[in-house]
Amino acid sequence: MKLKNFLLVVLALAGSVTSNAQSNLLNAKTPDEIGKKTAAQLESDNDKPLPYGYVHDRDVLMGKTIWEEIDLDERINFPLYYPVDTAYVGKDRRSLFQVLLNGIKAGKITEVYGDDYFNAKKSLKDMTSTFKYRDTTEAGIDVFNEDVEGYKSGAKVLDPQYINETELDASDISGYRIKGFWYFDKRQSELKYRLLAICPIAVEARDKAKGNTDAIELFWVYFPAIRDVLHQAKAFNDKNSAMPISFDHLLNSRRFSGVIYKEENVYGDRTIDKYMKDNAQMQLLESERVKEKIRNFEQDMWNY
């Protein structure tokens, strides 16, 4: 009897996930109906991200904040990068960067900061120059100089053909940086991880126009505040299109490859490359050492 109830629960969960893939795909009479849930689906829908359990400070026996970098050139991280060209995919498929940017523009994502310690908030207006850069061509400068007073007074407007506009898109994102907290929950006797913030890395629009390739941190987003947005956006599942993975699930379950580049330390949280200079191999080994140090704490709890 218990096995039967368990199977029913599994089938119900599978059905709920399947309905999120492309709702009404097999019953739609016109393309406009694809993705729109029926009245019955909306009534029974309880599609929300799995809430975090409450953890009391006294239950945290050990904790360590670490920062990781996710390289989008690695194949396992492709679901975070693609699609970069949305002209040939459906409206339900967007890259993680596009999901974040759309959420900020729509006002759904407001916990945006300029640093990973959440000291100063950033608005979309503050980041406009980061995403878009306009520059006048050499020919436009010559035209402007022919009648400087006329253009300055507003009597004349420079023709758009003399304006170059550079804008960042999903293809410019080279990676992500994430901030997380590893902790040992003594109540459940388990080592756990909680994602705290995420940050896209890319070249600014101005540097992109100038041909510079130095990537920077664009903005930091407090992760727990954007879970609802990321839960609605689905990453591509190449094994089963009927069961896509939400970005919230993908990141919380750590289905990506990341390298630790910093841990909280007495030296002002300095990064690994500050004390392992000009040696990529030693930096990777140091990253693995930090990872093993955290893992070994859990293993040592069971050694007597």
Phi, psi and chi 1 to 4 in degrees:
 res  aa     phi    psi   chi1   chi2   chi3   chi4
   1 MET       -  -41.5 -175.0   67.2 -179.4      -
   2 LYS   -65.7  -37.8  -68.4 -177.0  177.8  179.1
   3 LEU   -64.5  -38.7  178.3   61.2      -      -
   4 LYS   -63.9  -42.9 -178.9  179.4  179.1 -178.3
   5 ASN   -65.2  -38.1  -67.7  -24.8      -      -
   6 PHE   -63.4  -43.7  174.6   75.5      -      -
   7 LEU   -63.9  -37.4  -68.2  174.6      -      -
   8 LEU   -64.2  -39.9  -71.1  173.9      -      -
   9 VAL   -64.6  -42.8  171.7      -      -      -
  10 VAL   -61.9  -44.5  171.3      -      -      -
  11 LEU   -65.1  -36.0  -70.1  173.4      -      -
  12 ALA   -66.6  -42.6      -      -      -      -
  13 LEU   -64.5  -41.3  -70.0  174.1      -      -
  14 ALA   -63.3  -38.9      -      -      -      -
  15 GLY   -66.4  -37.7      -      -      -      -
  16 SER   -67.1  -38.3   64.7      -      -      -
  17 VAL   -68.8  -40.8  174.9      -      -      -
  18 THR   -61.9  -38.8  -56.2      -      -      -
  19 SER   -65.9  -19.3   65.2      -      -      -
  20 ASN   -84.0  -13.0  -69.2  -29.0      -      -
  21 ALA   -64.6  -71.7      -      -      -      -
  22 GLN  -141.3   90.7  -77.0 -169.6   -7.3      -
  23 SER   -57.1  136.4  -57.1      -      -      -
  24 ASN    64.4   21.5 -150.6   31.7      -      -
  25 LEU   -62.7  -42.4  176.1   63.4      -      -
  26 LEU   -85.6  -12.8  -57.9  179.2      -      -
  27 ASN  -109.7   -4.3  -59.3  -44.1      -      -
  28 ALA   -68.6  136.8      -      -      -      -
  29 LYS   -94.3  -23.5  -64.1 -179.9 -179.2  179.3
  30 THR  -134.1  156.6   61.8      -      -      -
  31 PRO   -58.1  -27.6  -24.9   33.7      -      -
  32 ASP   -65.3  -23.0  -65.2  -21.6      -      -
  33 GLU   -83.2  -12.7  -64.6  179.9    0.3      -
  34 ILE   -69.8  130.0  -61.5  176.7      -      -
  35 GLY    92.5  -10.8      -      -      -      -
  36 LYS   -94.5  125.7  -65.9 -178.0  179.2  179.4
  37 LYS   -78.8  147.7  -63.5 -176.8  178.9 -178.4
  38 THR   -73.7  170.0   62.9      -      -      -
  39 ALA   -62.5  -37.0      -      -      -      -
  40 ALA   -66.4  -39.1      -      -      -      -
  41 GLN   -66.1  -42.3  -73.7  176.0  -39.4      -
  42 LEU   -64.4  -35.0  -68.3  172.8      -      -
  43 GLU   -69.6  -38.3 -175.4  177.0   -9.1      -
  44 SER   -96.2    2.3   62.1      -      -      -
  45 ASP   -74.7  128.1 -169.0    8.2      -      -
  46 ASN  -133.1   49.0 -171.4   24.6      -      -
  47 ASP   -86.5   90.9 -172.8   22.2      -      -
  48 LYS  -133.9  154.9  -64.8 -179.2  179.6  179.5
  49 PRO   -64.0  147.5   22.1  -32.2      -      -
  50 LEU   -63.6  119.0 -173.6   66.0      -      -
  51 PRO   -67.8  147.8   24.7  -33.3      -      -
  52 TYR   -70.7  143.0  -67.9  141.0      -      -
  53 GLY   -76.3  151.6      -      -      -      -
  54 TYR   -73.0  132.1  176.5   75.4      -      -
  55 VAL  -122.6  117.1 -178.9      -      -      -
  56 HIS   -77.8  147.3 -162.3  -77.7      -      -
  57 ASP   -58.3  -31.5  -69.0  -18.7      -      -
  58 ARG   -73.4  -15.9  -69.8  178.5  -64.9 -176.4
  59 ASP   -86.2  -10.1  -65.8  -26.7      -      -
  60 VAL   -88.4  103.2  179.2      -      -      -
  61 LEU   -78.4  -35.2 -172.8   61.4      -      -
  62 MET  -144.6  141.4 -176.3  -82.0  -63.5      -
  63 GLY  -145.1  147.0      -      -      -      -
  64 LYS  -151.1  124.5  173.9   69.1   75.2  171.7
  65 THR   -89.5  130.8  -56.8      -      -      -
  66 ILE  -132.5  157.9   64.2  167.9      -      -
  67 TRP  -119.5  136.0  -70.7 -102.3      -      -
  68 GLU  -126.7  154.6  -62.8  172.2   85.2      -
  69 GLU  -116.4  129.9 -173.8  162.1  -29.7      -
  70 ILE  -103.9  116.7  -58.2  172.4      -      -
  71 ASP   -89.0  118.4 -172.7   -3.6      -      -
  72 LEU   -77.1   -3.4  -65.1 -177.1      -      -
  73 ASP   -78.2  -14.8  -77.9  -22.7      -      -
  74 GLU   -79.4  138.5  -65.2 -172.8   38.4      -
  75 ARG   -60.9  -36.9 -175.4  176.2  -64.9  -86.3
  76 ILE   -64.9  -21.9 -169.1  174.5      -      -
  77 ASN   -95.4    4.1  -62.1  -32.6      -      -
  78 PHE   -58.2  -35.9  -79.6  178.7      -      -
  79 PRO   -59.9  -21.6  -27.6   36.3      -      -
  80 LEU   -82.7  -19.7  -61.6  173.3      -      -
  81 TYR   -97.6  -47.1  179.6   67.0      -      -
  82 TYR   -88.9  156.1  -69.6  101.0      -      -
  83 PRO   -85.1  143.3   30.7  -33.1      -      -
  84 VAL   -94.3  -23.2  -65.4      -      -      -
  85 ASP  -113.8  109.1 -172.0   -6.0      -      -
  86 THR   -88.6    4.4   58.5      -      -      -
  87 ALA   -73.2  -21.4      -      -      -      -
  88 TYR  -116.9   17.3  -57.4  101.3      -      -
  89 VAL  -129.7  168.1  -64.4      -      -      -
  90 GLY   -74.3  169.7      -      -      -      -
  91 LYS   -69.3  -18.6  -65.3 -179.5  179.8  179.4
  92 ASP   -85.7   -4.3   57.5  -29.7      -      -
  93 ARG  -110.7  115.3  -73.1 -170.0   57.9 -170.5
  94 ARG  -141.3  154.4  -67.5  -66.3 -177.6  -92.4
  95 SER   -74.1  164.7   66.8      -      -      -
  96 LEU   -61.4  -40.5  176.8   58.1      -      -
  97 PHE   -62.0  -42.3  174.2   72.7      -      -
  98 GLN   -65.7  -36.5 -161.7   63.6   51.6      -
  99 VAL   -63.8  -43.8  170.8      -      -      -
 100 LEU   -65.3  -45.3  -66.7  174.9      -      -
 101 LEU   -65.4  -43.2 -172.8   58.2      -      -
 102 ASN   -63.1  -37.7  -69.8  -16.1      -      -
 103 GLY   -66.1  -37.6      -      -      -      -
 104 ILE   -68.2  -43.8  -66.8  172.6      -      -
 105 LYS   -64.9  -35.2  -70.1 -179.5  177.2  178.6
 106 ALA   -82.8   -5.6      -      -      -      -
 107 GLY    82.3    6.9      -      -      -      -
 108 LYS   -79.9  -25.3  -63.7  179.9  179.6  179.2
 109 ILE  -113.1  113.6  -62.7  178.0      -      -
 110 THR  -118.3  -18.8   57.3      -      -      -
 111 GLU   -85.3   70.1  -63.0  -58.6  -45.9      -
 112 VAL  -112.8  132.6 -176.2      -      -      -
 113 TYR  -132.7  163.5  -63.2   84.0      -      -
 114 GLY   -89.4  -10.9      -      -      -      -
 115 ASP  -145.1  170.2   62.7  -78.1      -      -
 116 ASP   -83.6    2.5   49.4  -18.6      -      -
 117 TYR  -105.8    4.6  -66.6   99.0      -      -
 118 PHE    59.6   42.4  -41.7  117.4      -      -
 119 ASN   -82.2  -40.1  -69.8  -39.9      -      -
 120 ALA  -132.8  127.3      -      -      -      -
 121 LYS   -75.8  152.7  -90.7 -164.8  170.2 -174.4
 122 LYS  -125.4  136.7  -64.8 -177.0   74.0  173.3
 123 SER  -100.9  170.4   64.3      -      -      -
 124 LEU   -62.3  -34.7 -177.2   60.5      -      -
 125 LYS   -64.6  -37.5 -175.9  178.5  179.7 -179.7
 126 ASP   -65.4  -28.2  -62.4  -28.5      -      -
 127 MET  -100.3    5.0  -61.5 -177.1  -70.2      -
 128 THR   -58.8  -43.5  -58.7      -      -      -
 129 SER   -67.6  -23.0   60.4      -      -      -
 130 THR   -72.7  -39.1  -58.3      -      -      -
 131 PHE   -88.4  -27.1  -61.3  136.8      -      -
 132 LYS  -138.6  138.4 -172.8  178.0  -64.5 -175.1
 133 TYR  -138.0  130.3  175.8   69.7      -      -
 134 ARG  -115.5  136.0  -60.3 -176.7   66.0 -172.6
 135 ASP  -141.3  148.3 -167.9   17.4      -      -
 136 THR   -90.8  135.1  -53.1      -      -      -
 137 THR   -71.6  166.6   63.5      -      -      -
 138 GLU   -61.8  -38.7  -66.8 -176.9    1.6      -
 139 ALA   -64.5  -37.1      -      -      -      -
 140 GLY   -66.9  -35.3      -      -      -      -
 141 ILE   -64.7  -39.6  -66.5  174.9      -      -
 142 ASP   -63.6  -42.5  -66.3  -24.1      -      -
 143 VAL   -64.1  -39.7  172.9      -      -      -
 144 PHE   -64.4  -40.0 -179.5   84.2      -      -
 145 ASN   -69.6  -19.8  -70.7  -26.2      -      -
 146 GLU   -67.7  -30.2  -68.8  176.5   -0.5      -
 147 ASP  -147.0   71.7 -170.3    0.7      -      -
 148 VAL   -61.7  -46.0  176.5      -      -      -
 149 GLU   -62.4  -37.4  -63.8  -60.5  -31.3      -
 150 GLY   -65.7  -40.9      -      -      -      -
 151 TYR   -74.1  -36.9  -73.6  105.7      -      -
 152 LYS   -67.4  -36.2  -76.4 -173.8  175.3 -178.9
 153 SER   -77.0  -15.0   63.7      -      -      -
 154 GLY    92.5    1.0      -      -      -      -
 155 ALA   -67.2  -30.5      -      -      -      -
 156 LYS  -121.2  148.7  -72.8 -172.9  176.0 -178.2
 157 VAL  -123.0  131.9  178.7      -      -      -
 158 LEU   -66.7  134.1 -162.2   61.8      -      -
 159 ASP   -61.9  137.2 -165.5  -72.0      -      -
 160 PRO   -57.6  -22.8  -25.1   34.1      -      -
 161 GLN   -66.0  -17.5   65.3  175.1  -32.6      -
 162 TYR   -94.6    7.9  -61.5  122.0      -      -
 163 ILE  -114.1  125.8  -58.3  -64.3      -      -
 164 ASN  -100.0  125.7  -75.7  -25.9      -      -
 165 GLU  -116.5  123.1 -171.7  171.7  -76.5      -
 166 THR  -113.0  130.0  -55.4      -      -      -
 167 GLU  -133.1  139.7 -171.4  170.5   -0.8      -
 168 LEU   -75.2  144.7  -71.8 -173.7      -      -
 169 ASP  -137.6 -175.3   53.9   34.1      -      -
 170 ALA   -62.4  -28.2      -      -      -      -
 171 SER   -69.9  -17.3   63.4      -      -      -
 172 ASP   -85.4  -10.6  -62.8  -48.2      -      -
 173 ILE   -77.0  120.8  -54.9  -58.1      -      -
 174 SER   -94.9  -19.2   60.2      -      -      -
 175 GLY   178.8 -175.8      -      -      -      -
 176 TYR  -133.2  148.9  -70.8   91.6      -      -
 177 ARG  -113.8  136.5  -72.8 -177.1  175.1  176.0
 178 ILE  -127.4  148.2   59.0  173.3      -      -
 179 LYS  -116.9  128.7  177.6 -177.6  179.2 -179.3
 180 GLY  -142.1  168.7      -      -      -      -
 181 PHE  -128.0  115.3 -173.5   71.3      -      -
 182 TRP   -90.3  132.7  -76.2   99.0      -      -
 183 TYR  -147.3  152.0   65.7   97.3      -      -
 184 PHE  -102.0  116.1 -173.1   85.3      -      -
 185 ASP   -87.2  107.4 -170.1  -22.2      -      -
 186 LYS   -72.5  -20.2   67.3  179.8 -177.2 -179.0
 187 ARG   -70.2  -38.7 -176.5  178.9  -66.3  -86.5
 188 GLN  -103.3   -1.4  -60.4 -173.3   19.5      -
 189 SER    52.4   53.8  -60.5      -      -      -
 190 GLU  -148.2  141.5 -174.8  179.6   -2.3      -
 191 LEU   -83.8  127.0 -176.1   67.3      -      -
 192 LYS  -129.0  167.2  -64.7 -175.8  177.7 -178.3
 193 TYR  -132.4  138.5  176.9   77.5      -      -
 194 ARG  -129.5  119.2 -177.4   69.2   60.7   84.9
 195 LEU   -77.1  129.3 -175.1   56.8      -      -
 196 LEU  -107.6  -36.7  -60.6  177.7      -      -
 197 ALA  -156.3  156.2      -      -      -      -
 198 ILE  -139.5  146.5 -173.9  168.4      -      -
 199 CYS  -144.1  122.8  166.4      -      -      -
 200 PRO   -75.6  145.5   24.9  -30.3      -      -
 201 ILE  -115.2  129.2  -54.7  172.4      -      -
 202 ALA  -163.6  169.2      -      -      -      -
 203 VAL   -81.0  135.0  179.1      -      -      -
 204 GLU   -61.7  155.1  -80.4 -171.0  -46.3      -
 205 ALA   -58.2  -38.7      -      -      -      -
 206 ARG   -63.8  -46.0  179.5 -173.1 -179.7   89.4
 207 ASP   -66.7  -35.1  -68.3  -25.0      -      -
 208 LYS   -62.2  -41.8  178.9 -177.8  176.2 -178.0
 209 ALA   -67.2  -31.9      -      -      -      -
 210 LYS   -85.3   -6.1  -57.8  -65.4 -176.8 -179.3
 211 GLY    88.2    8.2      -      -      -      -
 212 ASN   -77.3  150.8  -60.8  -28.0      -      -
 213 THR  -121.9   13.6   57.8      -      -      -
 214 ASP   -80.7  112.2  -64.7  -28.9      -      -
 215 ALA   -80.6  146.2      -      -      -      -
 216 ILE  -131.0  170.4   65.1  167.4      -      -
 217 GLU   -79.0  119.8  -62.3  175.1   -8.1      -
 218 LEU   -75.5  -50.3  -61.7 -177.9      -      -
 219 PHE  -167.5  155.5   54.7   84.5      -      -
 220 TRP  -108.2  136.5  -76.8   88.9      -      -
 221 VAL  -119.5  131.2 -176.9      -      -      -
 222 TYR   -70.4  114.5 -174.6   62.1      -      -
 223 PHE   -64.2  -47.3 -172.9   82.2      -      -
 224 PRO   -56.4  -23.3  -26.9   36.4      -      -
 225 ALA   -82.2  -11.1      -      -      -      -
 226 ILE  -116.9   14.3   62.4  171.4      -      -
 227 ARG   -63.9  -37.4  -66.9 -168.0   62.9 -153.7
 228 ASP   -63.7  -40.3  -71.9  -28.9      -      -
 229 VAL   -66.4  -44.6  175.3      -      -      -
 230 LEU   -70.9  -26.5  -64.4 -175.2      -      -
 231 HIS   -70.3  -32.4 -178.3   72.4      -      -
 232 GLN   -75.9  -24.5  -63.1  -61.0  -35.7      -
 233 ALA   -91.4  133.8      -      -      -      -
 234 LYS  -110.4  136.2  -52.7  -60.6  179.4 -178.5
 235 ALA   -88.5  157.0      -      -      -      -
 236 PHE   -76.0  134.3 -177.4   72.4      -      -
 237 ASN  -110.7  104.1 -175.5   -4.2      -      -
 238 ASP   -72.2  -10.8   59.2  -12.0      -      -
 239 LYS   -91.7  -24.8  -64.5 -178.0  179.0  179.1
 240 ASN  -159.2  104.6 -172.2   -6.5      -      -
 241 SER   -68.9  -20.4  -62.4      -      -      -
 242 ALA   -77.5  -13.1      -      -      -      -
 243 MET  -130.3   73.4  -61.9 -177.2   67.6      -
 244 PRO   -68.5  162.6   27.4  -34.5      -      -
 245 ILE  -107.9  129.7  -53.2  166.2      -      -
 246 SER   -72.7  152.4   70.5      -      -      -
 247 PHE   -62.9  -30.8  -76.3  113.9      -      -
 248 ASP   -64.3  -45.2  174.5   69.5      -      -
 249 HIS   -67.4  -41.9 -177.8 -164.4      -      -
 250 LEU   -60.7  -43.9 -172.0  148.8      -      -
 251 LEU   -77.4  -40.8  -68.1  168.3      -      -
 252 ASN   -67.8  -32.1  -86.4  -49.8      -      -
 253 SER   -88.0    3.0   57.9      -      -      -
 254 ARG    56.7   48.0  -66.2 -172.4   58.7   84.4
 255 ARG   -90.7   58.4  -60.6  178.4   65.4  167.8
 256 PHE  -155.1  170.4   56.4   82.8      -      -
 257 SER  -112.8  121.0  174.7      -      -      -
 258 GLY  -132.5  153.6      -      -      -      -
 259 VAL  -117.4  129.3  177.1      -      -      -
 260 ILE   -69.2  125.4  -62.7  174.3      -      -
 261 TYR  -116.5   -5.5   70.7   91.7      -      -
 262 LYS  -162.7  145.5 -177.1  170.5   69.4  168.3
 263 GLU  -132.7  155.1   66.1  167.1  -28.5      -
 264 GLU   -66.1  132.7   57.6  178.0  -10.2      -
 265 ASN  -150.9  172.6   52.4   67.7      -      -
 266 VAL   -71.5  -16.1   69.3      -      -      -
 267 TYR   -90.2   33.5  -55.9  102.5      -      -
 268 GLY    73.8   33.3      -      -      -      -
 269 ASP    54.7   46.6  -65.0  -11.7      -      -
 270 ARG   -68.9  150.4   65.6  179.2 -179.9  179.5
 271 THR   -79.1  161.9   57.5      -      -      -
 272 ILE   -62.1  -37.7  -68.8  176.5      -      -
 273 ASP   -71.4   -5.2   60.2    2.4      -      -
 274 LYS   -79.2  -29.7  -65.8  -65.7 -176.5 -177.5
 275 TYR  -116.3   -3.3   59.7   93.5      -      -
 276 MET  -121.8   72.2  -67.1  -73.2 -177.3      -
 277 LYS   -82.3  140.9  -63.2 -178.0  178.8  179.9
 278 ASP    54.7   36.0  -57.4  -35.6      -      -
 279 ASN  -149.1   91.8 -165.8  -33.0      -      -
 280 ALA   -64.1  -36.2      -      -      -      -
 281 GLN   -65.5  -44.3 -177.3  178.5    7.0      -
 282 MET   -66.3  -31.4  -68.4  -57.4  -63.2      -
 283 GLN   -66.6  -40.4  -69.3  172.6   10.7      -
 284 LEU   -66.1  -39.9  -72.4  174.3      -      -
 285 LEU   -65.9  -38.2  -69.2  175.5      -      -
 286 GLU   -66.5  -37.8  176.9   67.3    6.7      -
 287 SER   -61.1  -42.9  174.1      -      -      -
 288 GLU   -67.1  -34.4  -71.2  -61.7  -43.0      -
 289 ARG   -63.7  -42.4 -174.7 -166.4   67.1   80.8
 290 VAL   -63.1  -41.0  173.9      -      -      -
 291 LYS   -63.6  -44.9 -174.0 -173.3  -59.5 -177.5
 292 GLU   -66.4  -34.0  -72.9  -58.0  -44.4      -
 293 LYS   -61.2  -39.4 -179.4  175.4   64.4  175.1
 294 ILE   -71.6  -43.5  -63.1  172.3      -      -
 295 ARG   -64.3  -38.6  -71.9  177.0  175.6  175.0
 296 ASN   -66.1  -25.3  -72.2  -18.5      -      -
 297 PHE   -61.2  -43.5 -176.4   89.5      -      -
 298 GLU   -65.7  -41.8 -178.0 -178.2   29.0      -
 299 GLN   -64.8  -38.2  -63.7  -62.6  -35.2      -
 300 ASP   -69.2  -20.7  -66.9  -18.4      -      -
 301 MET   -65.2  -22.7  -69.1  -62.8  -64.0      -
 302 TRP  -104.6    7.9  -52.6  108.3      -      -
 303 ASN  -102.0  136.1  -66.9  -28.9      -      -
 304 TYR  -119.2      -  -62.4   95.1      -      -
